[in-house]
Amino acid sequence: MILMSPLSSPAIMLRATEHGDYDKIITFFTLNQGKIALMAKGAKKSVRRFAGILELFSILNVVWTYGRGRGLPMLQEASVVSPFEHIRTDIVRTAYASCWCEMVSLWMEQGQRQVSVYKLLAYLLDQLNAGLLSGETLHIAFQLRFMAINGFRPGLEQCSICASALNEFQHPAISFDVRRGGIVCEKCGASRASRLHLSKGTIKLLSWVLNAPIEKVNRVRFSKQAVDETMHILEVFVPYHLGKETKSLKFLKQLGPGLAN
């Protein structure tokens, strides 16, 4: 097989599947090339090439080559940049990281470079690994920012029907229309019963998370009410607009209370 010139990039390992007796197919989200699937020859057996390197959620420097045929490009080299080992030793952190990586894997197209998504995922995985903020806070931040980057920014500043400003809303419990992707005032929402509501305080907090630099996420403090309201909204909003509920989200729901620990 004639190989083309190698390519390289920092990359986050999203998933791995076994291929035959010796190989693995590794899906990476790379900084330079977006999502790619690479064939890692001998990854299941080799002690020398990839032992202890190809771990989920870790950031690697990877080198790969394309052949002249139609097969997958080949992973040639990989070196660890950030192993994030504390994520993989904790079931709750693993569940959050799995959900984020699955969202990226499902939504991003093959070879679609998206630097904003890469930096978001890399930064929040680092924060999750450090364990200084609750997983719930980081989970909320990732979902909001990911959806906004990909064109599904929740409308939180004004009514999604009549455009009335949030400060004109009178009722403390504000309806959220999942289909429209935003809040709805009392007048526009009067004819439709909604089980999805947010308080004004929660809405203002979520707006801050969407607009502030991501590096300031450590300043956010969610009350239990704000977490409960937001999680309930996002569990409906994200699958609706992505078109599918991730397996990892189902697992998070099964874990139940105590996810902030």
N, C-alpha and C positions, 0 to 999 in steps of 0.2 A: 504494500500500500504506500502511495506517495503522500507524504504529509506536508501540509502548508505551514507557513511560519507560525510559531506558537504565539498565543495570546495570554495575557495575564491580567489579574485584577484582584483587589480585596474582595472577599465574598463571605456571605453568611450562609451557613449550611441549613437548608430548610427541611430536607427529608432524604431518606436513603431506602432503596429497595434492593432486595437480593436479585441477582441475575445469574442463573446457572450455579455451578458448584463453587466458583472461585470469585466471581465479579460482583460489583454493586453498581447500580445507577444512582448517582448523587445529584440532587437538585440544589443548585445554589442560587442565591440572589446576589449578583455581583454589582459593584459600584459602576463599572465601565460598560457592561454588556446586558444588564438586567438579569432576568431569570434564564438560567441555562441548565440543561440536564447533561451530565458528563458520565461516560463509562469509566469506572475505576477498575482497571484490570488487576486481578489478584488481590483486591481489597479485603476479601474474606479470609485469605490465607497468608498473605505476605506479612512477615514480621519486619521487614526492612523498609518498605516504601511508605506505608500509610498507618502503621501500628500506632494507636493512641492519638491519631490526628483527626480522623474523620468522625467528629462527634457533633451531634445536633446542636444547633444554636450558636456554635462557636464561629468566630471570625477568623478566616484563613487568608493567606495569599495563595492563589491557585494559578497554575499554568496548564493550558490545554491546547490541543491541536485538532484541526479538522483534516480528515482524509478526503480523498477524491470521490468516495462512494457516498451512499445515503445513510450510513450508520451514524450513531451518535459520536460527537467529538470525544476525544480521549483525554482524561485527566493524566497529566504527566508528572506534576509536582504539587505538593501542598505543604505549607508551613503555618504553624499556629501564630496568630496575632493576639487574640483574646479567647481563652478557652471557656470562660463563663462556667466553670465547674460547679459553682454553688447553685446554679439553676437546676442542673441535672440530678443533684442529690436531694432535692426537695420537691415533693409531689405537687404542691400548689404552684410553685414557681414554674415547674415543668409544664403544668396545665396552661398557665398564662402564656408562656413562650410558645407552646405548641399552637395555641389559638392564633397568635399574631403571625407566626410563620405559615400557618395554613391559610389565613386570609391573603397573605402575599402570594402564596403559591397558586391559590384558586383564581385570584383576580388579575394578577399581572400577566401580560402576554409574553410568550417566549421571545427573548431578545429585545424587549422593550426597556430601554435605559430610563430609569427614574431615580435620580439622585436624591430627591426629597424623601421618597419612601425608604431608600437605603439608609440614609442618615437617621431618620425617625426610628427605624427598627434597631439599628446598631446602638443608638443612644439609650433607648428604653430597655434593651436587653442588658446593657451595662448597669443601668440603675436597678433593674430587677436582680441582677447578680449581686450587687452591693448590699441589697436588703435594707436600705435606709428609709425607703418609702413603702407603703403598703402596696401589695400587688393590685388591689382594686383601683387605687389611684392611677397607677401606671396603665392598667387595662383600659380605664376610661379615657386617659390621655391618648393612648395608641389608637383606639377605635375612632375617636372624634377626629384626630388629625389625619388618619388614614383615609377616612371617608371624605374629608374636606379636600385633600390632595387629589382624590380621584373623582371630584365633581359632585359629591353628595354632601356638601356642607349643610348641617342642620340649620334651619332658619330660626334663630333665637332672638332676633332684635325686633321683629315686627310680625303682625298677623300675616300668615302665608296666603290669606285670601283678600283682605281689604287693605293690608299694609299699615294698619294702625300700629303706632309705636308701643313697645312693651310698657312704658310708664303710663299709658292710657288705660291699660287693663285694670279692671276693678276687682275681679275675683282672685283670691289668693291661690287657688288651685287652677292652673292654666293647662288647657288641653293641648296635646301634641298629636298632630295628624301625621301618621307614619307615611301614608301615600304621598302627601304633599311635601313631607320632610321638614315640617316646621310647626311652630306654635300657632294656635287659632284663638282669636278673641272670643269673648262671651257672645257677642252678637252673631258672629259667623258660625260659632259652634253650637248655638242654641238648638238647632234642628237635628243635631246628631249626637247621640250619646257616645262618650269616649271613656274608656277605662284607663287611658294613658294620660297622666297628669304630672306636671312639674310645678314646684313652688317658684316664686319670683327669685328667691335667694339662690336656688339651685340653677336656674337659668342664667343668672348673672355670673355664677361661678363657672359654668360650662363655657360661656362666652369668653371669659378670661383665659381658660385653658386653650381655646381655639385661637386666640389672638396674640397671646404672649409668646415670647421666644421659648422654644421647647426646653432650653436649659434652665428655665425658671420654674419648671414643673414641681421642683422640690419645695416651693413656697405654698403649694396648694394644700389645704386642709379640708377634707370632706367630712361633714357630719354623717351620722348613720342614716338620717333621713335623706340627705343628698345622694349618698351612695345607693340606697334602695331605689329611689326615684330614677336615678340615671341608669342603673343596671337594668331596671325593668324596661325603660325606653329602648336602650341599645340592644337588648336581647330580641327586640322586634324590628327595630329600625335597620340594623346592619344586615341581617339575613334577607329582609325584604328587598333591599336595594342591591345586594350582592347576588340575589337570586338563589341562595342556598344557605342553610345553616351548617356551620362547620362541625365536624365530629368532635373537635376539641371543645367547642362551646357546649355541646351536650354533656361532655365529661365535667366541665366546670359546674354546670347546673347540678350534677350528681354529687359533687363535693359539698355543696350546700353552704351553711353558715360557717363563719370563721375564715373566710378566704383572705381577710386582711392580715392574718397572722403570718 
